Amino acid sequence: MPAWWRKRSSRSKDSVSENGNSPRNSAIENGKKTWKENKDNKAKSFDEVSGIVLRPKQSKISPRNSRDYAAIGREEGGSSGFGSASSLGTGHPLPRPRESSTDHVQIHGIGVGYGSGSVSSVDSSGSTDDHAHVVFDQVAFRGNGDNRLSPQMRSPGRGLRGISTTTSTLHPRFSLDSPTGKMEDGKSEFHRLPLPPGSPTSPSALPMPRSPGRAESLCIISSKWRKGRLLGRGTFGHVYLGFNCENGQMCAIKEVRVVSDDQSSKECLKQLNQEITLLSQLSHVNIVQYYGSDLSEETLSVYLEYVSGGSIHKLLQEYGPFGEPVIQNYTRQILSGLAYLHGRNTVHRDIKGAKILVDPNGEIKLADFGMAKHITSCYSMLSFKGSPYWMAPEVVMNTNGYSLAVDIWSLGCTILEMATSKPPWSQYEGVAAIFKIGNSKDMPEIPDHLSNDAKSFIRLCLQREPSARPTASQLLGHPFVRNQTTIKATSANITREAFPRAFDGSRTPTALEMQSSRLNNFSFDRDDASRLSVPRTLLSPRESASTIASLPVSPSSSPLRHYGPAHKSCFISPPPSSYPFVGQSSSNYGDHLIFPLRPTMRNTLDPGLEIPQFKSQVPVRSPARTIL
Ligand SMILES: Nc1ncnc2c1ncn2[C@@H]1O[C@H](COP(=O)(O)OP(=O)(O)OP(=O)(O)O)[C@@H](O)[C@H]1O
């Protein structure tokens, strides 16, 4: 049992007794009673640690109470602030520990009630404070990772234990009551434990029984997965092949140890939590499908679609640079995934060959959303994340925040990677590369053998001014990736993919969405990328935002006023392992200076301090607010 867990668990116990007269309601009281009865129960307060969102199945909190607590939640942390997913009202889907199966708790996602904001975030400071919002039957509470729990936080943690009747090792958004895969509020999809898509016994094919035994049956399903061979190692853990001994299906199991009571463990959980939150909301053919997650005493397992072909990076290492038709094909699919992602105001932030998987049919799957982040409506992101060689200048400089356009830059870099087997700027050492990206007007070299269309496409992506870069949807109309005969259908489909709610008939698309979808059809000039700039009158939401971002704002309204350099984080992904570090060989796609601590590399750096020479040479721009 993790030491921190025990600590938190006992503190939680104390805190409940302190709140015996909590105004919560009878449900809480019932919960306390049950807690006493079950005090030997070893269930851990994972919710308090990682910000899991709990929603008792049968608690009866009056609407009045709900409103009150929601207000508290909003006041205390409803806007969880910078770097959170609060705008989406999404919660933390980390599952409860497997051992909590004796716990009578039903876990749901946050946001079902008041959408009070994110539960935790990998905040810009890299701080380990978890800002936990707990939804208790539409009641939002806030706690934090340092255990200074508010009264609102204490009670539900205890009360929940005795309240409801089912236990799930499933993803918390999973609703055992809904055979349709929707939450009861009809808003959120749940995520059953991993069954591969298309499986005859997959949740989509088989409505779950609504009998009292369904939780057990799900556990049985879960236990059918056997961990197989190691597929690869990432920053936070290992990825194994999963085999379903019942139906022969496979999945990828990303396994992370959560045993130690240390900073990196918490950080790791937060990062994974972020990845899970995002993944659980996504469903697209070009994005690795999330199946579910499972928390045991020592490990968190995330079940994902298995993509057997490996990453683009790996293919490049094995087979060398791709021919242009392959690059075109892959690029179109990456764009399709990005258009979908960006349509949800989510930026991947780490697009590069190592994060893009390929299945045996050549189908592309964007993977690893540990770096991805929703962009809140008010703030652009100021944190400093990504892989340096694929980083957009605005990310490197980190002056005004950045937005979806960073993925477009990284896509341009990835195309160069596919064409040459090397990342752009690879002739420079890490810091020098960052200097080149952030503080020069230089462009990476574009191989001569590429077609004019390819060159034009790459130049469009690699425009230093983010607002000048076309959106993913727009780029799908570029001749380099456009299928001339199916352009019309493609464009319409892409628009639907990017704005599914806008085009599924459930609501009328907004003017901005329609404007954006019209932009999908704007024509590209084949010959001159510089003439392809998007007319200002046809700005998509992102471009509009960028325009706003370019306007100086007063310091008092600047996010930087609240999130100064100390709050910027600098989580730089290392280059793939096959890109040697400086000093290891003549190739130097990495640099110890900028990849100091990995896998425990969660290093909070102020890019301004880290690379001060850049700052002094860059025109000082007023901090601005990006509104998307
Ligand atoms: N869904 C999957 N299907 C097949 N293999 C996978 C899948 N996900 C990951 N892998 C393999 O496992 C390896 C590790 O993946 P993981 O996402 O943990 O780390 P990463 O992509 O190397 O990035 P990071 O270190 O930043 O987390 C990948 O390089 C890939 O080879």
The ligand as an SDF file (V2000), in Angstrom:
LIG
                    3D

 31 33  0  0  0  0  0  0  0  0999 V2000
   -1.7760    1.5010  -28.5110 N   0  0  0  0  0  0  0  0  0  0  0  0
   -0.5740    0.9560  -28.7300 C   0  0  0  0  0  0  0  0  0  0  0  0
   -0.4470   -0.1040  -29.5370 N   0  0  0  0  0  0  0  0  0  0  0  0
    0.7590   -0.6460  -29.7700 C   0  0  0  0  0  0  0  0  0  0  0  0
    1.9130   -0.1950  -29.2340 N   0  0  0  0  0  0  0  0  0  0  0  0
    1.8420    0.8660  -28.4130 C   0  0  0  0  0  0  0  0  0  0  0  0
    0.6040    1.5030  -28.1130 C   0  0  0  0  0  0  0  0  0  0  0  0
    0.8430    2.5270  -27.2930 N   0  0  0  0  0  0  0  0  0  0  0  0
    2.1540    2.5400  -27.0740 C   0  0  0  0  0  0  0  0  0  0  0  0
    2.7750    1.5450  -27.7450 N   0  0  0  0  0  0  0  0  0  0  0  0
    4.1930    1.2450  -27.7560 C   0  0  0  0  0  0  0  0  0  0  0  0
    4.7240    1.5000  -26.4710 O   0  0  0  0  0  0  0  0  0  0  0  0
    5.7420    2.4870  -26.5400 C   0  0  0  0  0  0  0  0  0  0  0  0
    5.6590    3.3740  -25.3250 C   0  0  0  0  0  0  0  0  0  0  0  0
    4.4850    4.1530  -25.4120 O   0  0  0  0  0  0  0  0  0  0  0  0
    4.1490    5.3340  -24.4080 P   0  0  0  0  0  0  0  0  0  0  0  0
    2.9340    6.0100  -24.8890 O   0  0  0  0  0  0  0  0  0  0  0  0
    4.1440    4.8270  -23.0130 O   0  0  0  0  0  0  0  0  0  0  0  0
    5.3890    6.2530  -24.4600 O   0  0  0  0  0  0  0  0  0  0  0  0
    5.9930    7.1040  -25.6380 P   0  0  0  0  0  0  0  0  0  0  0  0
    5.0750    7.1200  -26.8150 O   0  0  0  0  0  0  0  0  0  0  0  0
    7.3540    6.5820  -25.9120 O   0  0  0  0  0  0  0  0  0  0  0  0
    6.0100    8.5760  -25.1090 O   0  0  0  0  0  0  0  0  0  0  0  0
    6.2430    9.1640  -23.6910 P   0  0  0  0  0  0  0  0  0  0  0  0
    7.5550    8.6420  -23.2200 O   0  0  0  0  0  0  0  0  0  0  0  0
    6.2790   10.6260  -23.9140 O   0  0  0  0  0  0  0  0  0  0  0  0
    5.0900    8.7580  -22.8550 O   0  0  0  0  0  0  0  0  0  0  0  0
    5.5210    3.2130  -27.8430 C   0  0  0  0  0  0  0  0  0  0  0  0
    6.7030    3.7080  -28.3540 O   0  0  0  0  0  0  0  0  0  0  0  0
    4.9100    2.1370  -28.7340 C   0  0  0  0  0  0  0  0  0  0  0  0
    5.9360    1.3970  -29.3510 O   0  0  0  0  0  0  0  0  0  0  0  0
  1  2  1  0
  2  3  1  0
  2  7  2  0
  3  4  2  0
  4  5  1  0
  5  6  2  0
  6  7  1  0
  6 10  1  0
  7  8  1  0
  8  9  2  0
  9 10  1  0
 10 11  1  0
 11 12  1  0
 11 30  1  0
 12 13  1  0
 13 14  1  0
 13 28  1  0
 14 15  1  0
 15 16  1  0
 16 17  2  0
 16 18  1  0
 16 19  1  0
 19 20  1  0
 20 21  2  0
 20 22  1  0
 20 23  1  0
 23 24  1  0
 24 25  2  0
 24 26  1  0
 24 27  1  0
 28 29  1  0
 28 30  1  0
 30 31  1  0
M  END
$$$$
